[in-house]
Amino acid sequence: MSHAETPSDIAVVGLAARLPQAVGPGEFWQLLENARSAVTDVPAGRWEGIPDDIRPLRGGFLDGVADFDPEFFGISPREADAMDPQQRLVLELGWEALEDARVVPAALADTRTGVFVGAIASDYAGLVHRYGLNAVTRHTLTGLARGIIANRLSYLLGLRGPSLTVDTAQSSSLVAVHLACESLRSGESELALAAGVHLNLTAETAVSAQRFGGLSPDGQCFTFDARANGFVHGEGGAVVVLKPLAAALADGDRIHAVIRGSAVNSGGATAGLTVPSAQAQRDVVRAAASRAGVDPRDVRYVELHGTATAVGDPIEASALGAAYGVGRPADDPLLVGSVKTNIGHLEGAGGIIGLVKTVLAITHRVLPPSLNFVTPNPRIPFEELRLRVVTARRPWPHDDRPLLAGVSSWGVGGTNCHVVLGEAPSARPTAAGAAGAAGAAGAAGGSGAAEASSVPPARAGGDREPAAHADGGREPAVRGVVPWVLSGRGVDAVDTQAGRLLALLTDPPAGGTGSSVENAESGDGGADGNSTGGGGDPADIALSLATTRARFEDRAVVIGADRAELSVGLRALVAVEPAAGVVRGSVGERGRTVFVFPGQGSQWAGMAAELLDTSPVFARSIEACAAALTPHVDWSLPDVLRDAPGAPSLERVDVVQPALFAVMVSLAAVWRAFGVEPDAVIGSSQGEIAAAHVAGALTLEQAAAVVALRSRALVDITGRGGLVSVPLPAAEVATLLTPWADRAGIGVINGPDATVVSGETGALDEFVATLTAAGVDVRRIPVEYASHSPQVIPVRERLLELLDGITPVAADVAFYSTVTAGRLPTTELTPAYWYRNLRETVDVDRAVRAALAAGHGTFVEMTPHPVLTGAIQRIAADAGPGHADTLVTGTLRRHDGGPRRLLASLAEAYVRGVDVDWAAAIDPAARVTDLPTYPFQRRRFWLGGAAARPAPPTATPATDLPDVSIPAQIFPDHDTATHGTDVAVPAAPRTSSPAGPSRLARRLDGLTPRERDAVLLDLVRAAVGTVLGHTDPAAVSTGRTFKNLGLDSIAAVQFRGLLAATTGLPLTPTLTFDHPTPAALRDHRRPR
């Protein structure tokens, strides 16, 4: 193991920061590099009521300090009002840091991931005290406790490692980094988030610092300058994601920098509690360097504690000189600087901000200037101590050597911390390693804010074909176009993300964190200040969106071949306009997945030619099908599919049916390559053969034999009959067929108003003429045989003989038979069944209804053109409101059979909730890159905000709840003089009284099932919104769990009591657990 890599090395793999005039590490670096000061006057409205003669007038301040996106984290508006904004900031920064680390947060659930947060301020609690007891709610306890800052992040991400908030005064956040590293080194944590946060919400802390003598009366930090007379306050926060270096390298992580060593000690008994100890500072620096295994003379730069106080600066300088200056040549001094000159002193968060600055300086290989240094402090012998302040942007000294730096942070009570940083190892991760690590991260589930579905893992076994090169490498399932997958909690978040990606393409900023292991080939920059870097390669962005971002309920997919096409799609999303190559939608109540395989009718000349050239998975499957069919046919499958000159026509039944079989089987292989697996299959007529193979009941060779021999048998009856499609219910068609009952009958029932008649040619001619004259839009199906009719009987014995030896096996995938109109054990798919499949009526309608009743709600048609999609949609609609969210989609379209159409169909499934492994569409040469971070949709939440929200019931038992309010428009027949206002209703369930039930019954009486569903859902959303504090019930997502909407155990009791009182219905204590979403509860309370 080289000197640059020891078992104790800790990699910094993720960064996030929000600082004065710097939203994100990218903007922070630009501020530093451009030598800008973010110190300003105190914002208007911040510290009202403070006398001007003592009011600190300057500092570094955040904009929108009250703004937050509670819905993203599953926090109710009421709880958000009560939460210290420091808690809110750490939640957002934690998410952004994980995104920068290219980790899907859901992947960390139940892992040994630690959270260590440095924080010392409690200003929000001070505001509560000003408001008095009226401001205290049931959320105040957790909202104000500093310990909860770390705990809340651990809770929302489901993390099982240590979770603690550190308070060692001003050194808190750097001590938090040290503790995180120690936890990683001991194995207590496998990943850690270290953070610091500080907000100046009241003037008391600043006034106390002023009266203590710490604040600069000039409103500037003159670190190490002769004018040094104190600091100015700053605010903000940062989070770093830490991981053992060996693990980061093995996982192919992007590494910003490496923490080589750290140490913590105390100043002990000095001349006064707040007087620092030069000896203690020297010792802690030496200890950190020793643990890092570095020669102190090799450390090139130290980020100072640098508070610019008359006492502190000389002591810190002498300690550094003693630790790092001894033996250093006079022409090679230790370079120093302080970020406090740019943004002020962030108190307990100051240490980690210095760490982030130094990491950025390492990754960019540039040292930014320290401001306000003009005249050296005469009490600091710079030459003797071998120190020099960085006063202008400059490269690192000895850039040819490994970069080493230190970061110091001292607590006012004596707790000192020093960290030694180095650059990342020069070895670059392989693209395959990076993609694999990202994909693995996306494969885990999650809870809380990470409730969104995640990238499915590659399945082992079964029929899913991995996309692989002959040499074992990964290759895409399709080529030629890429998908950009976006999602958010709310459509506005999706649109904003589209705008940020568009900016990434058109105007990437110069700043960013970059990486010493990536900068050689990957550009810096990003789409906005939240981005930590960037690049514009479409495949890189596609891979990164697919594998390093969580998936939420509102979704969009942009499909294109190049930047220009993708940009057009992004612009359409931003403008909320339709466009080719753009699919958007929201996840609904999705049931299990059914692959659907129709009979004839979807074929068209050249139906597979484009995919044969652009989808290796499809091409290999077609090749396998061709080999399986060869013993039974005398024509070339690829030639038929390409419509090659001399190839037999698809008008031949013994050609079209095997060809369609091969296409359907191969399309199923492509869907599986994208991670979409069937829970069930349904086939119509000869489509059942493909269904049987895909389910696993028949081998490919067996299925190919069945379809080829079955279609050959049909040749013997060709020319004597046909099929007619009639858009009427089967029962009505049966009555209309009475005059021809001995020559024609019902062959297929495709839906409640879709029937196919099979029979003799002459009888069909007469039947069509009669119905056409009556105004019925009947249609002749272009076949010349009458399958599913008595005309099949003569081929029975021959078919059974040909299929003798076909032995099906039990399959895990459910097989819904259109012969028996229900689920069928696949061991019954014997030769006798395949004769019945050709002879008996095909009942797609009842088979689909059986699948719906069993909980299947996603139907994907595996054809070159949709045949049954419309019919299944009508069946689902006819099956009742409970199936309103049924998803039905096809795969290809007539004369639109390439990768664009395929990805669009996958996108249609994905935006409705189907898990799709989008990495399967991306070239293996692609590499993960930086992306804009999540666009939180923030609103103002502050003390007193609850006064503008509907009052919730108090936390009293459900049997004794007070009267609460619910919007009256839900019950317009309620006896009230004014609609649209809140109407008080008793919250206690009174099942003995007819008032509640009769009111609900009257409201639902006479409504259609869909109207009843709407009323019930509005009722549930209004009750949830009332309890949680939403001013608009529409803000309550119907598909998110009550827990992730912010309904904790107490709020659940309130909600149940409110709903029971409003409806008069008896509701169980486990209501929100048994029916975990508003939509599920609506379905439960739906009248039977």
N, C-alpha and C positions, 0 to 999 in steps of 0.2 A: 504494500500500500504506500503510495507516494506521500511526500510531505504535505501535499495539498489536500490529502484526503485521509482523515483519521476517524476512528469509530465514534469520536465525540463530536464530529462536525455536524452542524445543523443547517439545512438548506432553507433559505427564504424562497418559497415557491409562489407566494401570493401577496399582493399589496392592495390596500385601499386607504384613501385619506379624504377628509373634507376639512379644509382649512380656509382661513380668511383669503378671499379672492382667488381661491384655488379649489375647484370642485374636481377632485381626483388627482392621482399622482402625476398625470400628464401636465395638467395646468400648474401643479405645484412645481414641477421641474422647470417649466417655462418662467415662472415667477423667480425662482432661484437663479437660473442661468442669465436672466435679463436684469438681475440686480434690482428687483423691484421691492418696495416696501408696501405691505398691506396694512400698515398701521394708519388708522383714521380716527376721526372724532367718534364719540359714542353715538350709535344710531339713535335717531329720534324715537322716543317711546320706550327705550330700554330701561333706563334707570330714573323713572319719573319720581319727583318728590325729594330729590337729594339737593341740599343747598349748594349753590354754585361755588361757594368758597372752599368746599371740601370735595366737590365732585371730580373724580378722575375723568379727564376729558378725552383721553385717547387710548387706543388699544387695537388689537386685531379681532374683528368680529365676523361671524357668519351671517349670511343672508338667510331669511326663512327659517330661523331657528325653531319656530313653532310648527313648521310644516312636517307632515308625516303621511304615510300610506298604510294605515292600520289594516285595511282589508287584505293587503298582500300577506301579512303575517298572521291572519286569523284573529285579529284583535278588534274588539268592538269599539265604536266611537266613544262610548262612555269610559272604557278603560284607557283609551288613548289620551283623553283629557286629563286623566289622573296620573299618567306615566311621566316620570322625569324625562325630559327630552334627551338626556344623556343615554337612557335606556334605548330610546328610539334610534338615536344615531348609531349606537353600537350594533343594533340589529341590521340596519341598512349597510353599514360598513362591513360587517361580517359576511353578509351575502355577496357584496361586491368583491371582497378579498378572495372568497372561494371561487367566484367567477374568474378572477384574474389568475387564480391557481389552476383554472380549467378543471375544476372539480364540480360535478353536479351535487349540490348540497344533500339531496336525498340519499346519495351513496354513503353518507356518513352516519346515517341513523343506526343507533345501537353499536357504534364503534367506540373504541377508546380514544376519542378525540377530546382534548382538553381545551378549556377556555380560561384565559388568565387576563384580567382587565385591571388596569391601574386607573383609579378614580378617587378624587378627594373632595369634590365639591358636592354640596347639597342645596344649591340655591333654590331649586324648585320647591323643596320642603319649606324654605323660608317664605316663599310666596304663599304657600298653603297657610302658614301661621298668620300671615297678614289677613287672609280672608276669614280666618276663624273657623269654628266648628262646622259652619255651613258648607265649607269646601271639602270636608272630610266625607269620603264615600267608602264603600266596601273595597274599592280598588286602591285606596290611598296607601294601605300598608305595603302592598307589593309595588305600587307605583313609585314610592319614594325611597325604598330601602336600597342603599348602594350595593349591597351584596347581590341583589336581584339583577344588577346590570349584566353580570356574567351568567347567572342562572337562567335568565330569560332566553339568552341566545342558545344555551345548552338545551333548554326545554323545547324551544321551537324547532330546533334541528334534530332533536332526539339523540343528543350526544351523551355518551356514558363515561367520558373521562373526567378528570378533576374540573371543577367549575368554581372559581373564586375571584372575588374582587379584592385587589391589593391596595392598601393605603399605607405607604411609607412617605407620605407628604410628596414633595416634588419629584422624587425618584420613583414614584409608584409604577409607572408604565414600563420603565426599563427593568425594574425588578420583576415585573410581570413577565417580560421577555426572558429574563434569567430563569425564573421558576418554570416557565414553559420548556425551556431547553433542558433543564434538569429532569423534568418529567419525561421528556422524550428519551434522554440518555438512559434513564433507569428502566424504560419499557413501560412505565405507568401509562403513558400516552403513546399512541402511534402517529398521531397528527395533533397539532396544537394551533389554536388561534390566540395570539397575544395582542392586546389592545390597550389603548389609552384614550380617555375622553375627558373633556373639561369644557364647561359652558359657564359664562359669566352672566347670569340671569338677574342678579341683584347687585347693588352697589356695595353691600356690606363688606364682602370679601376684599374688594378693591380699596375701600376706605380703611379697612384694618391694615392692609399692606402699606397704604400710604402713611398711616399713623405709626406703623412699625418702622418706617423709614426705607422700605424696599422699593417704592415706586419712583420712577424718574420724574421730576417736576417738568422736564423738557418734553416728555411724551415720546422718548426714543430710547432704544437700547444701545449704549456706546460700549459694547463689549471690548475689553482690553484697551480701550482708548483712554486718554487722559481725562476726557469729559465724563467718564463712567460715574453715574449717580443713581443707578437703579434701573429697574426693568419696567416695561409696560405689559399689561395683561393681554393675552391672546386666548383664543378658544378654537375648538374643533376636536378632531379625533382621527385615529388611524388604527388599522388592523393589519397584522402580518400573519401569513399562514406558514407554519414551520413544520419541518419534516426531517428525520434523519437523512443525511446526505446520501448514504448508501441506498436507502429506500427510494429517494428521489431519482437517483441515477438509474436504478433498476426499473423504475416505473416510467422512465422517459420524460420526467417532468421538466418544464422550463424552470431554470434556477436563476433568480435575480442576484443572489449573493449567498455567502456562507458565513454563519456565525461560528467562528473558530473556538471562542472561549468567552467566559464571562465570570464575574465574581461580585460578591456583595459583602460589605462589612459595615461597621458603625464607627463613628468618630469618637465614641466613648466620652470620658469626662474632660471636656474642653473648658475654655474660659467662660463659656456660657452655653445654655441649651442650644442656641441657634448659631453659635460660632463654629465654623467648620474646622476640621483638623487636616492640615497639610500632610501629616504623616499617614493618617488613615486613607486619604485620597491617593497618596503615592502607593500605599500597600495594596489597595484594591486594584489599581491599574496594573501593578506588577503581577498580582495574582491572576488577573484575567489573561495577561500576555503569557504567563507561565502555563496556564491551562490550555491556551491556544497552541502552545509549542512553537512560539515565534520568537525571534530575536527582536527585542524592543527597537533596535536601530532600523529594522525593516519596516516598521510602521510608518507610513508616509503622511497620514493625516489623522487628526482627532477632531471630532465634533464636540465642542465644549459644552459644559453645562452653561457657562457664559451668561450669567444674569446681570453682568455689568454693575455689580455693587462694589463699593470702595474696599470692603473687606474681602469679599469672595473672590474677585478676579485675581489678585496677587497670590492668594493661597492656592487657587487652582493652577495658576501658572507654575508656581514652585513645585507642586506635586508632579505635574507633567514633566517638567525639566528633570526632576530626580528619577522619574520612571523611564522616560523615553529619550531624554537628552544626553545621558551619560554615554560617552564614547562616540557620540555622533559628530561627524566632521562639521566644521563651521559653515561650509558651503552646502551642506545638506540638512538644513534645519527641519524640524517637525512643523508641518503646516497645520494651522488651526483655524477654526471659524465657528460661528454660532448662528443657527437659524432664528434665534430670538431677535436678531436684528432685522429680520424680514417680516415676521408675523407676531412678535411678542412672545411672552412666556406663557405657555399653556399649562403651567403648574404641574399637576399630576400626570398630564399627557405629554409634557415636554420631552421626556426621554425618548419615547417611541417616535416622536416627530423627528428628533435628531437622527434616530436610526434610519427612518425612511429617507431622509435627505441623503444620508451617507450611502445607502443602498443605491439610490438613483445616481449619485456621483460615481459609484463603482460601475454600474451598468453602462453609463454613458461615457465612462473614462474621462470625465471632465470634473474639475473642482470649481464650484460656483463661488462667487465672492461673498465675503462677510461684509455687511454694510456698516457704515458709520465709523469706520476706523480711519482716522486722519493723523492724530498725534498719539504715539505709543504712550501707554500709561507709565509714568516715571517710576512707579513702584514695582514694575516688572522688568527685570534685566533680560530682555529678549535674547541678546547675543549669548550671554552666559548660559541661559537655559536652553539654547538651541531651538527657539520658537520663532515662528513667523506667521502673521495673520494673512490669510488669502484675501487680497483686496481687489482682484480682478479675475475674471474667468480664465482658467488656465488648464493645461493638461496635467495629469499626474506626473510627479517626478519619477524618473526611472520607469517609464511606461513599459519597458521591455521585461520588467520583473513582475511577479505576482503582486497585485494590489492588496495592501493591508491598511486597515483603518481602525480607529477606536472611537467609541461613543461613551461620553460620561454623563452621569446624572446624579445630582446630590440632593438629598432631602434636608429640609430646614432643621429637622431634629437629629440629623447625623447619619441617616442611612444612605450609604454610598453604593453606586453600581457602575461598573465599567464593562463594556462589551467590545470584543475584537472581531472585526469583520474582514472577510477576504472575498476575492472574486470567485465566480463559479469555475469548476474544472473546465478545461478546454474541450473535452470530449463532447461531441454533439450526440443527442439521442437520435435514433433512426426514426424515419417517418412512421414505419410500421409500429415501432414501440410507442411513439407518442399517441398514435391513433388508438392502439390497443389499450393503453392506460386510460385514455379519455373514455373509450367505450365501456371499459370495465367500471369506471366511476358512474357512468350513466345507467348501469344495469341494476343498481340497487333501488329498493323502494324507499319510502320516507314518510314523514308525518309533519304536522304543523305547516310551516311555510313551504315545506317541500312536499306537500300533499300531491302535487302534480305528478302525473305518470312520467316514467322515465324510459330511457332507451332500453329495449328488451335485450337480454343477453343472447348470444348466439347459442342456439339449442344443439345439443349433441344427440345423435341418433335420429330416428324418425325419418321423414322423407325430405326434410329441409336440406337443400344442397348448398354447402358453403361455396361462396365465390372464391375460387382459388386458381392460381396459375398452375401450369404443369409442373413447375419447379417448387410448388408448395406455397408460393406467395399469394397475397390477396389480390383479387381483381374485381371490378365493379360488376354488378348484375346487369346494368345497362350502361351504354356509353352515349356521348353526344350532347347530353344536357345535364344540368345539375339542379338539385332542389335547395332553395334557401328556406329553412324552416324557422318560423317565428311564432312566439306565443306569449301570452301575458294574462294577467288578471284584469280583464276588461279590454274592450276593443281599442280604447284610446292608447293603452300601453302597447298594443301591437302596432298601431299606426305610428306611434312615436319611435318605436324600435326601427320601423321601416325607414323613417326619416334619418335616424342615426346611421343606419347602414348605407343609406344613399350618400350621406356626408362622408362616410369612410371611403366610398368609391371616388367621389368627386373632389374632396378637399381634405385629405388626411392631415391632421396637425403635425407640427414638427416635434412636439414633446411626447414623451412616453417613458415607460420604465425600461423597455427594451430588455435585452438579456445578453450576457456575455457568451452564452452558448448558442444564441440564435442570430445575433446582429449581423453575422457575416453573410447570411442569406435572406434574412427577413427584415423588412423595413419597420421603423418605429411608427408612432403616430396612432391615431384612433379617430373615432367619429365625433367625440366631444371630450369635455374635461373628465368624464367618468371613464373613458377608455384609457387603458394603460399601454397602448401600442396599437399596431394595426398592420394592414397589408390589404391589397386589393385583389388577390388572385381568387377567382370565383370558386375553384375547387377547395382552396384552403378555407375560405369563409364557409362554404357548404359543410365541410367536415367539422369545423369548429361549432357551427350552429347545431349540427346533428349530435355531437358527442360531448359538448362541454356546457350545454345550457339545459336548465330544467324545462319541463313541458307543462304548460298551464292550460286552463280551460278554453280561453279564446285563442284561436290559432289562424295562421295563414301560411301558405306555401307559395313561393315565387319560383317558377321554373324557367330556365333559360340556358342558352348555349354559351353566352358570353356576357361581359359586363354591360354591354349596351342593352341587351334584352332584359337582363336582370334589373337594370336601372329603370327601364320602362315599367316593369312590374312593381318596383318599390314606389315609384311616383304614383301609380294607380292606388296603391294602398294608402299612401299619405293623403291623396285627394279623395279617398273613399269612392273610387270609381271602378267599374268592372273593366277587366282587361284579359286578353288571352294570356295564358300562362300564370294566372293568379287564382288561387283557390283559398277561400277563407270560410270560417264557420266556428261554431262553439260545440264543445263536448256535451253530449246529451246523455240520457240514461241508456247506456249501450249494453245490450245483451251479448251472449256468446256468438261466435262467428260461424257462419255457414258458407261453405263454398257451393256454388250452384252451377250445374252442368246441364244446359238445355239439350234438346235433340237438334234436328236440322233447322236451318233458317238463318243462322248467323254468318254463313260462309260468303266469301267474296274473293274474286280472283286477285291473287297477290296478297292475301290477308296476313301472311306472316313474313313476307319478304324483308321488310325493314327491320324487324326484330331479329331475324336470322343474322343480320349484319351488325346489329348494335347491342345484342344481349348475349353474352357468352353462356349464361345459364339457360336461356331459351334455346339457343343453338345446340347445346349439348343434350338437352332433353329431347329435342326433335331428332337428333342423331340416334339417341337410344331408342326412340319410338320407331324410327325407320328400320333399325336392326331387328326389333321385335316383330314388325309387320312383314319383313322380307319373306319369311317362309310361306306367307299366305296371300301375297299380292305380286303382281307382275309389273309394277310401275314404281317410279322413284318418288318417294314422299317429298324430298326437297324440291324436285322439279315441279310437282303439283303445287306446292305452296308458293313457289316463285312464279307460277304461271308461265313456265318455260315453254318454248316452242316444242311441239310434239308431245307434251305431257297430256295425259287423259283429262277430260273435262270434269269439273266439279258437279256437273249435272248427272253423272253416273252415281247411283246410290252406293255401289261398291267402292267408289273412290271418295265421295264426300264424307261418308260416315267415318272411315278410318282416319281421313285427314283431319276432320274436326276433333276426333278423339285425341290425336297427337297434339293439336294446337291447345286444346283445353288442358290436357295433362301438363303441357309445357308452360302454359300461363300460370297454372297452379304452382309449378316449381319456381317461377319468378316471384310470385307473391310470398312463397315460403322463404326465398332468398332474402326478402325484405323483412323477415321475422313475423309475418302474418300466418298463423297456423289455424287450420279449421278445427273447430270443436265438433262440427257435424258437416255432413254433405247431403245434398239433395240433387238427384238427377232426373231428367225427364226423358223417357223413351231411351234411345241409345246413349244419352248422356249419363245414364246410371252406370254404364261400364267404366267411364272415366272416373265417376264418383267412387266406385268400388275400389279402383286402384289407388286413388289419392287417399282414401280412408285407410288403406293398408290391407284390405280383404283379399285382393288379387295381386299377383305379381304383374309386372309390366308385360311379360311374355304371355301370361294367362289372359290379361285384359285385351291385349292386341289380338289374340286368337279369337276371343269372343266377338269383338267388334268386326273383325274382318270376315269371319264365318257367318255371323248374323247378317251382315250387309250383303254377302254373297247369296244367302238364301232368299233375300228380298228380290234379287234379280229374277228369280223364277216367277214372281207374281207381278212383276212390273208390267204396266200397260193395261191393266184391268181395273184399276181403281185410282183413288186419290184422296186428298184431304182438303177441307174447307174450314176457314176460320170464321166464327160467328160471334159478334160482340154482344152476346146475350147469356143469361144464366143457363146452366145445364138443364135445369128442370123445364124451363121454357123451350129450350131447343128440343128436348126429348118429345115434348108435345107437338111441336112443329114437324118433327120427323115421322109422325104417325103414318102418313101415307106411304112412306118408304121404309118402314120399320124392318122389312125382311131383306132390304138391300143396303141399308146404311144405318149407322148408329154413332153414338158419342165415342170418339176415340181419345180425346184429351180434354181434361178440365183444368184450364190454366188459372182460373180465378173466378170471382163472383159474377163476372160478366164477360168471360173469355172462354169460349168453348170451341173445340175442333171436332168436326164431323168427319168420319171415315167411312168409305163405302164404294160401291160400284160407280164407274164413271157416269153411266147414264142416269142413275138415281141422283148423283150429285149435280149433274147439269140441270135436272128438273128442280131440285131443291134450291139451287142458287137462283134460278130464274124466278121462282115463286117469292123468295125473300127479297130479291132485288126489286121486284114489282111492288112489294109492300114497304119499300123504303129502308130495308135493313142493309147495312154496309158490309155485306159478306165479301170474303176474299179467298180466291183459290190459292192454295199453297203449291208451289211449283214442284210437285212430286207426282209420280205415275203409279204409285202403289198405295194400297189401303192397309197400312199397318194398324194394329189395335182394332182389328175387325175379323170376322170369320174367314176372310180371304187368306189369313195367315195359317189356318189349320193344315192345309196340305204340306207345309214345310216342317211340321212339328217333328216327325220322326227323324228326318234327315238332320235337323238342327240338333236334336238331342244326341244323335250319334256323333256329329262333328265335335260337340262340346264335351263328350264323355272324357272324363279324366280331370276336368276343371274342379279343383278342390279349394274352396275359399277357407280363410282362417279368421279367427276373431280379431276384430280391430278395436282400438281404443277410441277412434273417432266415430261418433254416432252416425248411423246410416238411416236416413228417413226415406222410406220406400214410397215411390209414387204408384206402385202396384198395390201395396197393402194400405197405403195412406196413413202410415205411422212409422214409428221406429222399428227397425227390423234387425235382429242379430245377424251379423255379416256371415256367420257360418251357414246361413240359409241361402246364400247367393250361389246356388248349385245350378247345373245345366237346366233343371226343371224351372228354376226361377227365371232364367234368361229367356226361356220360351214364353213364360207368362209376361215377361217384360215386353215382348214383341206382340203378344196376342191381346192382352187385357187393356182395359181403359186406363190411361195415365191420369192420376188424380194429383196434380200439383197443388191444387187448392187445399185439400185436406192435409197433405204432407207438410206444407208450409205452416198451416195453422197448428199442427202438432208440434212443429219446431218452435213456433212462437210461444205456445203454451208451456213448453219446457224451458223457457228462458233465453232462447236464442233471439237476438235482436239486430244482428248485422249479417246481411246477405250480400255476397260478392259473386258476381257472375263471371265465369271463366270462359269468355267467348270473344271472337274477333268482332262481334257486334251484339249489343244487348237484345235479347229475345224475351227473357222472362222478367226483366227488371221492372217494367211497368205493371205487369200482372202481380208481382209480389208486393209492390207498393199498394196496389188496390186491395190485396188480401189483408195486409196489415191494417190499412185504414178501416176496412170492414170488420176487423177483429175487435175493434173497440178502442177507446181512448188510451188504455194502458199500453198500446203499441204505437202511439203517435210518434215516438222517437225512433222507430225502426229505421235503420240505415240500409238502403239498397243501392248498390252501385255496380257498374260494369267494369270492364277492363280496357278493351279497345273499341273503336268505332269503325264503321265502314269507310274505307279509304282514309282512315286516320289510325294506322296501326303501328306507329313507331314509339320511341321512348318518351316523347312528350306526352302522348295520350296515356301511356302506361303510368308515368309519374303523376299525371293529373288525376287518374283514378285512385292511385295510392293516396294522393293528397286529399281527395274527397272523403276517403275513409279515415285518414288521420285527423282531419279537422273536426270530425265527429267523435273522435275518441279511440280509434283503433291504434294500437301501438305499432309503429313502423320503424324498422331499423334503417334510417336514411343513409347511414354510412355505406350501405350496400350499393348505393348509386354513385359513389365517389371514387375517383381514380386513386390507386395506392400511392402514387407519387405525391398526393396532397398531404399537407402537414397542418396541424392545428396552429392557429394564429390568434392574435388578440382581437377581441370584439368590444363594441360598446357594452357597458354594463346595463343591468336591467333598468328600464325607465320608470322609476317609482312615480305613481300618480298621487302627488302630495296635496293635502289640504291642511288648513290651520286647525290645530287642536291645542287648547290651552285651558287653564283653570277658569271656571266660569262658563266654559263652552257648553257644559251640560244644561245650563239654564235655558239654552235655546232648543234643547232636544225634548221630545216627549218624556215625561217622567216615568221611570220604570216602577214596577211594584217592589216593595222592600223585601228583604230576605226573610220572610216569615213562612211558617209551614204552609203547604199547599191547601190545607183544610181551613186556613185562617188568613187568607191573603186580603189585603185591602182592595178597595175599588181602584181600578186602573182604566186607562183610556185606550181606545182603538179607533182608527178612522171610521167615521160613520158611513162613508160611501160603500163600504163592504156590505152593509146591511141597509140599503136605501129604504126598506120598509119599516125600519126601526122608528119608534114613536119619538121623533125629535123635531124641533122646529127648524133647525138649520142643518143642512147637509154639508158635507165637506169639512166639518169641524170635529173635534174629538168629542166622543160621547162616552160618558162614564158607564161602565157595566160592572156588576159585581164579579169579582175575580174568583170567588170560591165556587167549586163545582157543586151544582144543586140538581143532582140527577132526579130528585123527587119532584122537582118543579117542571111543568111543561113549558115554561116560558122560553128557556134556551133552545131545546130541541125544536119547538114549533117555529121559532124565529128562523133557525137555520133551514128547517124543512120548507118553510114558506119561501125563503130566498132561492132554494134549489128547485122548487116545484115548477114544472113546466119548461125547465131549461134542457137543452140538448146535452148529451154527455160531455161534449167539448166545453160548453159553457159552464157546466157544473165543475169541471176540472179547473177552469180558469178562476172561478169564484173561490174554490177551496184553496188553490195555490195562493191567491191574493190574501186570503185570510191568514194562512200560515206565515207568509212573508211579512204581513203587517204586524203580526204578533212578535215575530223575531225582531223586526226593526224597532218596535216599541221597547222591547226589553234591552236591546243592545245600544239604542240611542241613534239609530239611523233616522234622519229627517224624511227620507224617501224610501218606502218599502222596496222600490225597484232596485235599490242598492244591494238587496239580499239575493245572492246567487242561489238559484234553485238546485244546482248540482253539487255544491260544496257541502261537506259534512257540517253538522251543527257545531261540532268542536272547532272546526277551522273557520267558521264564521265568527267565532269568539264566544260561543255559548259554553261557559264553564258549568260546573255542577250546580252552583247557586242560581245562575241565570237560567239553567234548564228547569229548575223548580219554578222559577217565576214564569217562564214561558208556558209550562204545562198548566199552571194555575190560570194564567190569562186565557189560554186557548179553551180550557174547560169551561171557564165562566162565560166566555163569549159564545160558545156553541151549545153549552149544556150537555156535552157528551162526556161520558166517563173515560178518563185517560189514565193509563198505567204509569207508575213512577219511572219505568224504563222506556218511556215513549221515544226519547231522542236517541237511545241506544238501539232499540229495535228497528227504528225507521230513521236512519242517520242523516238524511237530507230532506229539505223541504219538499222536493218532488216525491221522495219515497213516502213521506208522511201524507202528502196529498193522495197518493195511490192507496194508502192504508185506509184513509177516511172516506174514500170514494164509496158512494152508496152501491151496495151489491144488488 
